[in-house]
Amino acid sequence: MPHRNNETPHLVHSHAHEGDIPGTVYLKAAEGDDTAYGQALFPVPAEDPNDPLQWPQAKKIAILIACSLYSFLGNSALLGPSVYIGLFAKEFGVTPNDASGLINYPNLAFGFGSLLLVPLYHKIGRRPVMLGSLIFYCAGLIGASRAQSFAGLMVARVIHGFGSGVCEALPVQLVNDIFFLHERGTRLGYYTVCLCLGATGPLYAGYMLAGGYSWRLFFYVEFAFAMGLLIYSFFVVEETTYHRNTATPAQPPQEISSDASIDNGDKPKVEGIDDATVVSVTAPVIPPRKSFAQTLKFWGVWEKDSPFFLMMARSFTYYLVPPVLWVVTTYGIYIGLGALAFNFTFPLKITAPPYNWSETSSGLVTLSTIVGYGLAIPFTSTSDRLAARLTRRNDGVREAEMRLGVMLPAMLIAPAGLIVYGFAAQRNLHWIAYFAAVAMTQFSSYFYFTFSLAYAIDSYNANVSEMLIAMNLGKQAISFGMGFNLLDWILQHGYVVMISGVFCGLLLANNLALIIFMLWGKRIRAFMSRTWLARLHRSTIREVVTH
């Protein structure tokens, strides 16, 4: 280990390495390794305090807080106005189904934002894209608060939806950049909490109607918080783009005998130095940590080897990767249900007979979302702990599927929740049935959001940026499809048929894919690693992926 003075921070060391099959990692610790759960850390960081993996934990947490808050605000602004569908219909003279487009089309733009912004942050850096997208997000919010027509409000909503679309890709990318493998499940869990709590936006939006500014107050408040986040992010979110060579743990100075390893040929000997002279190989020089002022730069990154448009096109090939496709369908279906189906139908049901609640209370169903996620949060670290335990039993060899067992209870709870919701709405059951159904569905969604995503990134050797484009675009497209004309479908076929039948069937089929990956996930990984698609993706990697 190289010499360090008192001013040099401790640098992490590890001998962990990945196997031939992506998702299989050898974590058996060697002497001198830093460990967690008794296993070597992976990926292996560089001998450089500027490597994001070497940053202080407080710095990493500050960045995680920033991007998680962005995810909360972006999603709450996107979904909050769903309680205003009836108001928008009356104020702008459109049908409720047309008014729901103020949620559906920004939701679609939210996904397409990743198609542009993810390649952009790969080209010019994470920091400038995050700050720039926040500015677009703020501009759209203030435009929505001042809109005087349906078209004007739609444009403003699409702008802030498009600008904030990167808020779901960035946290995953930053977690990959700054945290080790054993931390990923827990850190993604914290981000997922904020993403999921964004679905509580309708609760705040409903009660803001009493503030005296109609629906506009909601956008004013979102704008104020967004500006606060912009300022906070400017000071704490350092650029995390870092080119880390395949790391080799530092070796101590070696003694090399000149008569054994140095061919002197006909060179004359220097007087006083014989053949047994020892040559010392010095340790690598450790560069200094950047100053705080240097970390505030939002320019300087330009990835010449990052093809902007080719990255967009290549991202669509990830739909052929089974774990990635599973994440896309998981997010799309759960968002389509929790964020759209529940938020569209509950305000209309609860303000009509026999319930007759006021419009200001129509967002209260999101309290059940808080309850569902609140019950799930204590399980955030379970996948990391389960995987660590199974890795120890497997003599330090970790398989990507080792984290999936914690999802089994959630597999059936969510479909059961949809059955309850559909029958409650069809037969006008007590309002507590709606709340129980939503809590059940959201409790399960937390497990599937967090751990399916972690599994996909663990199990495939890929460009995380391109994978995130595919995930975000796909899930928003699916949720858009599930929300488009939803109210007309329900009026035509009924709540039981659409929610307890069609939607429940889709969700159950998606959830049961868990069994396939648990039993045959490694075989799928091994097969995919030998395909032309895997060779294509490996050849384009420009970043170290935290498998």
C-alpha positions as CSV (number, residue, x, y, z in Angstrom):
1,M,0.0,0.0,0.0
2,P,1.5,3.4,-0.9
3,H,2.6,5.8,1.7
4,R,0.1,8.4,2.8
5,N,0.7,11.5,4.8
6,N,-1.8,13.0,7.3
7,E,-3.4,15.1,4.5
8,T,-4.1,12.2,2.2
9,P,-7.4,10.4,2.8
10,H,-7.7,6.6,3.1
11,L,-8.1,5.1,-0.4
12,V,-10.2,1.9,-0.8
13,H,-8.5,-1.3,-2.0
14,S,-10.0,-4.5,-3.3
15,H,-9.1,-7.6,-5.3
16,A,-12.8,-8.3,-6.3
17,H,-13.3,-9.1,-10.0
18,E,-16.1,-10.1,-12.3
19,G,-16.4,-13.6,-13.9
20,D,-16.8,-14.5,-17.5
21,I,-20.6,-14.3,-17.2
22,P,-21.9,-10.7,-16.4
23,G,-23.5,-10.7,-13.0
24,T,-21.2,-13.3,-11.5
25,V,-18.7,-11.5,-9.2
26,Y,-15.9,-13.0,-7.1
27,L,-15.9,-11.1,-3.8
28,K,-13.6,-13.2,-1.6
29,A,-11.5,-10.8,0.3
30,A,-7.7,-10.9,0.1
31,E,-5.2,-9.5,2.7
32,G,-5.4,-5.7,2.7
33,D,-8.8,-5.4,1.1
34,D,-11.5,-3.1,2.3
35,T,-14.6,-5.1,2.9
36,A,-18.4,-4.9,3.5
37,Y,-20.4,-7.8,4.8
38,G,-17.1,-9.7,5.0
39,Q,-16.6,-9.4,1.2
40,A,-14.2,-7.4,-1.0
41,L,-15.6,-4.2,-2.5
42,F,-16.6,-4.0,-6.2
43,P,-15.9,-2.3,-8.5
44,V,-12.3,-1.8,-7.7
45,P,-11.6,2.0,-7.4
46,A,-8.7,3.9,-8.8
47,E,-5.8,5.1,-6.6
48,D,-7.2,8.6,-6.9
49,P,-9.2,10.6,-4.3
50,N,-11.1,12.2,-7.3
51,D,-12.5,8.8,-8.3
52,P,-16.2,9.1,-7.2
53,L,-15.9,5.7,-5.4
54,Q,-13.3,7.2,-3.2
55,W,-15.3,10.3,-2.2
56,P,-16.3,10.8,1.5
57,Q,-19.6,9.2,2.4
58,A,-21.1,12.5,3.3
59,K,-20.4,13.8,-0.2
60,K,-22.1,10.8,-1.7
61,I,-25.2,11.1,0.5
62,A,-25.5,14.8,-0.4
63,I,-25.6,14.0,-4.1
64,L,-28.1,11.1,-3.5
65,I,-30.3,13.6,-1.6
66,A,-30.2,16.1,-4.5
67,C,-31.1,13.6,-7.2
68,S,-33.7,11.9,-5.1
69,L,-35.5,15.2,-4.3
70,Y,-35.4,15.9,-8.0
71,S,-37.2,12.6,-8.7
72,F,-39.8,13.5,-6.0
73,L,-40.5,17.0,-7.4
74,G,-40.5,15.8,-11.0
75,N,-43.0,13.1,-10.4
76,S,-45.2,15.1,-8.0
77,A,-45.4,17.9,-10.6
78,L,-46.3,15.4,-13.3
79,L,-49.0,13.6,-11.4
80,G,-50.3,16.2,-8.9
81,P,-52.7,18.0,-11.3
82,S,-54.6,14.7,-11.9
83,V,-57.1,15.9,-9.2
84,Y,-57.8,19.0,-11.4
85,I,-59.1,17.0,-14.3
86,G,-62.7,18.0,-13.5
87,L,-61.7,21.6,-13.0
88,F,-59.7,21.8,-16.2
89,A,-62.6,20.3,-18.1
90,K,-64.9,23.0,-16.8
91,E,-62.5,25.9,-17.1
92,F,-61.3,25.2,-20.6
93,G,-64.5,23.7,-22.0
94,V,-63.1,20.2,-22.8
95,T,-64.2,16.7,-21.9
96,P,-62.7,15.0,-18.8
97,N,-61.0,12.5,-21.1
98,D,-59.4,15.4,-23.1
99,A,-58.4,17.1,-19.8
100,S,-56.7,13.9,-18.7
101,G,-54.3,14.6,-21.7
102,L,-52.7,17.2,-19.4
103,I,-51.3,14.2,-17.5
104,N,-50.9,11.7,-20.3
105,Y,-48.9,13.8,-22.8
106,P,-46.5,15.3,-20.2
107,N,-46.0,11.8,-18.9
108,L,-45.0,10.7,-22.4
109,A,-42.7,13.7,-22.8
110,F,-41.2,12.7,-19.4
111,G,-40.0,9.5,-21.0
112,F,-38.8,11.1,-24.3
113,G,-36.7,13.5,-22.2
114,S,-34.4,10.7,-21.4
115,L,-33.9,10.0,-25.1
116,L,-32.2,13.3,-25.5
117,L,-30.9,14.2,-22.1
118,V,-29.2,10.9,-21.2
119,P,-26.9,10.9,-24.3
120,L,-26.3,14.6,-23.6
121,Y,-25.1,13.9,-20.0
122,H,-22.9,11.1,-21.4
123,K,-21.5,13.6,-23.8
124,I,-21.0,16.7,-21.7
125,G,-21.3,15.4,-18.2
126,R,-23.8,14.7,-15.5
127,R,-23.6,18.0,-13.7
128,P,-24.4,20.5,-16.5
129,V,-27.3,18.4,-17.7
130,M,-28.8,18.1,-14.2
131,L,-28.5,21.9,-13.7
132,G,-29.8,22.7,-17.2
133,S,-32.7,20.3,-16.9
134,L,-33.7,21.9,-13.6
135,I,-33.8,25.3,-15.4
136,F,-36.1,23.9,-18.1
137,Y,-38.2,22.3,-15.3
138,C,-38.6,25.6,-13.5
139,A,-39.5,27.4,-16.7
140,G,-42.2,25.0,-17.5
141,L,-43.7,25.2,-14.0
142,I,-43.9,29.0,-14.0
143,G,-45.4,28.8,-17.5
144,A,-48.1,26.4,-16.3
145,S,-48.9,28.7,-13.3
146,R,-49.6,31.6,-15.7
147,A,-51.3,29.7,-18.6
148,Q,-54.5,31.2,-19.8
149,S,-55.6,28.5,-22.3
150,F,-55.8,24.8,-22.6
151,A,-53.1,24.8,-25.3
152,G,-50.8,27.1,-23.3
153,L,-51.1,24.9,-20.2
154,M,-50.4,21.8,-22.3
155,V,-47.3,23.3,-23.8
156,A,-46.0,24.4,-20.4
157,R,-46.8,21.0,-18.9
158,V,-44.9,19.2,-21.7
159,I,-41.9,21.5,-21.2
160,H,-41.5,20.8,-17.5
161,G,-42.3,17.1,-18.1
162,F,-39.6,16.9,-20.8
163,G,-37.1,18.9,-18.8
164,S,-37.5,16.8,-15.6
165,G,-37.6,13.4,-17.5
166,V,-33.9,12.9,-16.7
167,C,-34.7,12.9,-13.0
168,E,-35.3,9.2,-13.1
169,A,-32.2,8.3,-15.1
170,L,-29.8,10.5,-13.2
171,P,-30.2,8.9,-9.7
172,V,-29.6,5.4,-11.1
173,Q,-26.5,6.7,-13.1
174,L,-25.1,8.5,-10.0
175,V,-25.7,5.5,-7.8
176,N,-23.8,3.5,-10.3
177,D,-21.0,6.1,-10.4
178,I,-20.4,6.7,-6.7
179,F,-21.5,3.6,-4.7
180,F,-20.2,0.0,-4.5
181,L,-22.0,-3.1,-5.4
182,H,-23.0,-3.9,-1.8
183,E,-24.6,-0.5,-1.4
184,R,-26.6,-0.4,-4.6
185,G,-29.9,-2.0,-3.4
186,T,-30.1,0.2,-0.4
187,R,-29.2,3.4,-2.2
188,L,-31.6,2.7,-5.1
189,G,-34.2,2.0,-2.4
190,Y,-33.8,5.5,-1.0
191,Y,-34.2,7.0,-4.5
192,T,-37.2,4.8,-5.1
193,V,-38.8,6.1,-1.9
194,C,-38.7,9.6,-3.3
195,L,-39.8,8.5,-6.8
196,C,-42.8,6.7,-5.3
197,L,-43.7,9.5,-2.9
198,G,-43.9,11.7,-5.9
199,A,-47.2,9.9,-6.5
200,T,-48.6,11.7,-3.4
201,G,-48.6,14.9,-5.5
202,P,-52.4,14.8,-5.9
203,L,-52.8,15.0,-2.1
204,Y,-51.0,18.3,-1.9
205,A,-52.6,19.6,-5.1
206,G,-56.1,18.9,-3.7
207,Y,-55.6,20.8,-0.5
208,M,-54.0,23.7,-2.3
209,L,-57.3,24.5,-3.9
210,A,-58.2,26.2,-0.6
211,G,-55.2,28.6,-0.9
212,G,-57.1,31.2,-2.9
213,Y,-55.2,30.8,-6.2
214,S,-57.2,27.9,-7.7
215,W,-55.1,25.2,-9.3
216,R,-52.3,27.7,-10.0
217,L,-51.0,27.6,-6.4
218,F,-49.7,24.1,-6.9
219,F,-47.4,25.2,-9.7
220,Y,-46.2,28.2,-7.7
221,V,-45.2,25.9,-4.8
222,E,-43.5,23.4,-7.1
223,F,-41.6,26.2,-8.7
224,A,-40.4,27.5,-5.4
225,F,-39.1,24.1,-4.3
226,A,-37.5,23.5,-7.7
227,M,-35.5,26.8,-7.4
228,G,-34.3,25.7,-4.0
229,L,-33.2,22.4,-5.4
230,L,-31.4,24.1,-8.3
231,I,-29.4,26.2,-5.8
232,Y,-28.6,23.2,-3.6
233,S,-27.6,21.1,-6.6
234,F,-25.2,23.8,-7.9
235,F,-23.2,23.5,-4.7
236,V,-23.3,19.7,-3.9
237,V,-23.6,17.8,-7.2
238,E,-20.0,17.3,-8.4
239,E,-19.3,15.9,-11.8
240,T,-19.2,12.1,-11.5
241,T,-17.9,11.3,-15.0
242,Y,-14.7,9.4,-14.3
243,H,-12.6,7.1,-16.6
244,R,-11.4,4.3,-14.4
245,N,-9.1,1.8,-16.0
246,T,-9.4,-1.8,-14.9
247,A,-8.0,-1.4,-11.5
248,T,-5.0,-3.3,-10.2
249,P,-4.5,-3.1,-6.4
250,A,-1.4,-1.2,-5.6
251,Q,1.6,-3.4,-4.8
252,P,4.3,-2.5,-2.2
253,P,7.8,-1.6,-3.5
254,Q,9.4,-4.7,-4.9
255,E,13.0,-5.8,-4.6
256,I,14.4,-6.8,-7.9
257,S,17.8,-8.4,-8.2
258,S,19.7,-6.9,-11.1
259,D,21.5,-10.1,-11.9
260,A,18.2,-11.9,-12.1
261,S,16.1,-9.5,-14.1
262,I,18.3,-6.9,-15.7
263,D,20.4,-7.7,-18.7
264,N,23.4,-5.4,-18.5
265,G,24.9,-6.7,-21.8
266,D,28.2,-4.9,-22.5
267,K,27.3,-1.8,-20.3
268,P,30.2,-0.8,-18.1
269,K,29.6,-1.2,-14.4
270,V,29.5,1.9,-12.2
271,E,32.1,1.9,-9.5
272,G,30.7,1.0,-6.1
273,I,27.6,-0.8,-7.4
274,D,27.7,-4.6,-7.8
275,D,25.3,-7.1,-9.4
276,A,23.3,-7.5,-6.2
277,T,22.1,-3.9,-6.2
278,V,18.4,-3.7,-5.3
279,V,16.2,-1.6,-7.5
280,S,13.1,-0.2,-5.9
281,V,9.9,0.3,-7.9
282,T,8.1,3.3,-6.5
283,A,4.4,3.5,-5.8
284,P,2.2,5.5,-8.1
285,V,1.8,9.1,-7.3
286,I,-1.6,9.9,-5.9
287,P,-3.0,13.2,-7.3
288,P,-4.5,15.8,-4.9
289,R,-8.3,16.1,-4.3
290,K,-10.0,18.8,-6.3
291,S,-10.7,22.0,-4.4
292,F,-14.3,23.0,-3.7
293,A,-14.1,25.8,-6.3
294,Q,-13.0,23.3,-8.9
295,T,-15.9,21.0,-8.1
296,L,-18.3,23.8,-9.0
297,K,-17.3,23.9,-12.7
298,F,-20.1,22.8,-15.0
299,W,-17.9,22.6,-18.1
300,G,-14.8,20.7,-19.1
301,V,-16.3,17.3,-20.0
302,W,-16.5,16.4,-23.7
303,E,-16.6,12.7,-24.5
304,K,-15.2,12.5,-28.1
305,D,-15.9,8.8,-28.1
306,S,-19.5,9.1,-27.1
307,P,-21.6,9.1,-30.3
308,F,-24.7,11.2,-29.5
309,F,-27.2,10.0,-32.1
310,L,-25.8,6.4,-32.3
311,M,-26.4,6.1,-28.5
312,M,-30.0,7.1,-29.0
313,A,-30.4,4.4,-31.7
314,R,-28.5,1.7,-29.9
315,S,-30.5,2.1,-26.7
316,F,-33.5,0.5,-28.5
317,T,-31.5,-2.7,-28.8
318,Y,-31.7,-3.1,-25.0
319,Y,-35.4,-4.1,-25.3
320,L,-34.0,-7.5,-26.5
321,V,-32.3,-8.0,-23.1
322,P,-34.7,-9.9,-20.9
323,P,-33.8,-8.3,-17.5
324,V,-34.1,-4.8,-19.1
325,L,-37.4,-5.6,-20.7
326,W,-38.7,-6.8,-17.4
327,V,-37.8,-3.5,-15.7
328,V,-39.5,-1.6,-18.6
329,T,-42.8,-3.6,-18.2
330,T,-42.6,-3.4,-14.4
331,Y,-42.3,0.3,-14.2
332,G,-44.7,0.9,-17.1
333,I,-47.5,-1.2,-15.6
334,Y,-47.1,0.0,-12.0
335,I,-46.9,3.6,-13.1
336,G,-49.9,3.1,-15.3
337,L,-51.8,1.7,-12.4
338,G,-50.7,3.7,-9.4
339,A,-50.0,7.0,-11.0
340,L,-52.7,7.1,-13.6
341,A,-55.5,4.6,-13.1
342,F,-55.8,5.3,-9.4
343,N,-55.3,9.1,-9.7
344,F,-57.7,9.3,-12.6
345,T,-60.5,7.3,-11.2
346,F,-60.6,8.0,-7.5
347,P,-61.3,11.7,-7.7
348,L,-64.2,11.1,-10.0
349,K,-65.6,8.3,-7.9
350,I,-65.2,9.9,-4.5
351,T,-66.7,13.3,-5.5
352,A,-69.9,11.6,-6.9
353,P,-72.7,9.8,-5.0
354,P,-72.7,7.8,-2.7
355,Y,-69.5,9.3,-1.3
356,N,-69.9,13.1,-2.2
357,W,-66.5,14.1,-0.9
358,S,-65.3,17.6,-1.7
359,E,-62.8,18.2,-4.5
360,T,-60.2,19.4,-1.9
361,S,-60.3,15.9,-0.4
362,S,-60.2,14.0,-3.7
363,G,-56.4,13.5,-3.4
364,L,-56.6,11.8,0.0
365,V,-56.2,8.3,-1.6
366,T,-52.5,9.1,-1.8
367,L,-52.4,8.7,2.0
368,S,-52.6,5.0,1.3
369,T,-49.6,5.4,-1.0
370,I,-47.7,6.8,1.9
371,V,-48.8,3.9,4.1
372,G,-47.9,1.3,1.5
373,Y,-44.4,2.7,0.9
374,G,-44.0,3.4,4.6
375,L,-44.5,-0.3,5.3
376,A,-42.1,-1.3,2.5
377,I,-39.2,1.1,3.4
378,P,-37.9,-1.0,6.4
379,F,-37.2,-3.7,3.8
380,T,-34.9,-1.4,1.7
381,S,-31.6,-3.2,2.7
382,T,-33.0,-6.7,2.6
383,S,-31.9,-7.5,-0.9
384,D,-28.3,-6.5,-0.1
385,R,-28.3,-8.5,3.1
386,L,-29.8,-11.5,1.5
387,A,-27.3,-11.4,-1.4
388,A,-24.4,-11.0,1.0
389,R,-25.6,-14.0,3.1
390,L,-26.0,-16.2,0.0
391,T,-22.6,-15.0,-1.3
392,R,-20.9,-16.1,1.9
393,R,-22.5,-19.5,1.6
394,N,-21.3,-19.7,-2.0
395,D,-17.6,-19.2,-1.0
396,G,-17.5,-15.5,-2.0
397,V,-19.1,-15.9,-5.4
398,R,-22.0,-13.6,-6.0
399,E,-24.8,-14.2,-8.5
400,A,-27.1,-11.4,-9.6
401,E,-30.2,-13.5,-8.8
402,M,-29.3,-13.7,-5.1
403,R,-31.1,-10.5,-4.4
404,L,-34.5,-11.5,-5.9
405,G,-35.9,-13.7,-3.1
406,V,-37.1,-10.7,-1.1
407,M,-39.6,-9.9,-3.9
408,L,-41.6,-13.1,-3.5
409,P,-44.2,-11.8,-1.0
410,A,-44.9,-8.8,-3.2
411,M,-45.5,-10.9,-6.2
412,L,-49.1,-11.7,-5.3
413,I,-50.0,-8.8,-3.0
414,A,-50.3,-6.2,-5.8
415,P,-52.7,-8.2,-8.1
416,A,-54.9,-8.8,-5.0
417,G,-55.0,-5.1,-4.5
418,L,-56.2,-4.5,-8.0
419,I,-59.0,-7.0,-7.6
420,V,-60.1,-5.2,-4.4
421,Y,-60.0,-1.8,-6.1
422,G,-62.0,-2.9,-9.2
423,F,-64.8,-4.4,-7.1
424,A,-64.8,-1.4,-4.7
425,A,-65.3,1.0,-7.6
426,Q,-67.8,-1.2,-9.4
427,R,-70.0,-1.8,-6.4
428,N,-69.4,1.5,-4.5
429,L,-68.0,-0.3,-1.4
430,H,-66.8,1.6,1.7
431,W,-64.0,4.1,0.9
432,I,-61.6,2.1,3.1
433,A,-61.5,-0.6,0.4
434,Y,-60.0,1.9,-2.1
435,F,-57.3,2.9,0.5
436,A,-56.5,-0.8,1.3
437,A,-56.2,-1.7,-2.4
438,V,-53.9,1.2,-3.2
439,A,-51.7,0.5,-0.2
440,M,-51.3,-3.1,-1.2
441,T,-50.4,-2.3,-4.8
442,Q,-47.9,0.5,-3.8
443,F,-46.3,-1.7,-1.1
444,S,-45.5,-4.3,-3.8
445,S,-44.5,-1.7,-6.4
446,Y,-41.7,-0.6,-4.1
447,F,-40.1,-4.0,-4.2
448,Y,-40.4,-4.3,-7.9
449,F,-39.2,-0.8,-8.7
450,T,-36.1,-1.1,-6.5
451,F,-34.9,-4.7,-6.9
452,S,-35.8,-5.4,-10.5
453,L,-33.8,-2.3,-11.5
454,A,-30.8,-3.3,-9.4
455,Y,-31.0,-6.8,-10.8
456,A,-31.0,-5.6,-14.4
457,I,-27.9,-3.4,-13.9
458,D,-26.2,-6.3,-12.0
459,S,-26.8,-8.9,-14.6
460,Y,-25.8,-7.4,-17.9
461,N,-22.5,-6.0,-19.2
462,A,-23.8,-2.8,-20.7
463,N,-23.6,1.0,-21.0
464,V,-25.8,2.1,-18.1
465,S,-26.7,5.3,-20.0
466,E,-28.1,3.4,-23.0
467,M,-29.9,1.0,-20.7
468,L,-31.5,3.9,-18.8
469,I,-32.8,5.4,-22.1
470,A,-34.5,2.2,-23.0
471,M,-36.0,1.8,-19.5
472,N,-37.3,5.3,-19.2
473,L,-38.7,5.6,-22.7
474,G,-40.3,2.2,-22.5
475,K,-42.0,2.5,-19.1
476,Q,-43.4,5.9,-20.0
477,A,-44.8,4.6,-23.3
478,I,-46.5,1.7,-21.5
479,S,-47.9,3.9,-18.8
480,F,-49.1,6.4,-21.4
481,G,-50.8,3.5,-23.3
482,M,-52.5,2.4,-20.1
483,G,-53.7,5.9,-19.2
484,F,-54.8,6.9,-22.8
485,N,-58.6,6.8,-23.0
486,L,-58.7,5.0,-19.7
487,L,-61.8,6.8,-18.5
488,D,-63.6,5.9,-21.8
489,W,-62.6,2.3,-21.4
490,I,-63.9,2.1,-17.9
491,L,-67.2,3.7,-18.8
492,Q,-67.6,1.2,-21.6
493,H,-66.5,-2.0,-19.9
494,G,-66.7,-1.3,-16.1
495,Y,-64.1,-1.2,-13.3
496,V,-64.1,-4.9,-12.6
497,V,-63.4,-5.8,-16.2
498,M,-60.7,-3.2,-16.8
499,I,-58.9,-3.0,-13.4
500,S,-59.7,-6.3,-11.7
501,G,-59.5,-8.2,-15.0
502,V,-57.3,-6.6,-17.7
503,F,-54.9,-4.6,-15.5
504,C,-54.7,-7.3,-12.9
505,G,-53.9,-9.9,-15.5
506,L,-51.1,-7.8,-17.0
507,L,-49.6,-7.1,-13.6
508,L,-49.7,-10.8,-12.5
509,A,-48.0,-12.0,-15.7
510,N,-45.3,-9.4,-15.2
511,N,-44.8,-10.3,-11.5
512,L,-44.6,-14.0,-12.2
513,A,-41.5,-13.3,-14.4
514,L,-39.7,-13.2,-11.0
515,I,-39.8,-17.0,-10.9
516,I,-38.3,-17.3,-14.3
517,F,-35.3,-15.1,-13.4
518,M,-34.8,-16.8,-10.0
519,L,-34.7,-20.3,-11.5
520,W,-33.1,-19.6,-14.9
521,G,-31.6,-16.2,-14.6
522,K,-28.0,-17.4,-14.7
523,R,-28.7,-19.5,-17.8
524,I,-30.2,-16.4,-19.4
525,R,-27.2,-14.3,-18.5
526,A,-24.8,-17.0,-19.9
527,F,-26.8,-17.2,-23.1
528,M,-27.0,-13.5,-23.6
529,S,-23.3,-13.1,-23.0
530,R,-22.5,-15.2,-26.0
531,T,-24.9,-13.4,-28.5
532,W,-24.0,-10.8,-31.1
533,L,-26.0,-8.3,-29.1
534,A,-23.8,-8.7,-26.0
535,R,-20.7,-8.3,-28.2
536,L,-22.1,-5.1,-29.6
537,H,-22.8,-3.7,-26.2
538,R,-19.5,-4.7,-24.8
539,S,-17.6,-3.1,-27.6
540,T,-19.3,0.3,-27.0
541,I,-18.8,0.5,-23.2
542,R,-17.3,3.8,-22.2
543,E,-17.8,3.6,-18.5
544,V,-17.2,1.2,-15.7
545,V,-20.4,-0.5,-14.8
546,T,-21.1,-1.5,-11.2
547,H,-22.1,-5.1,-11.6
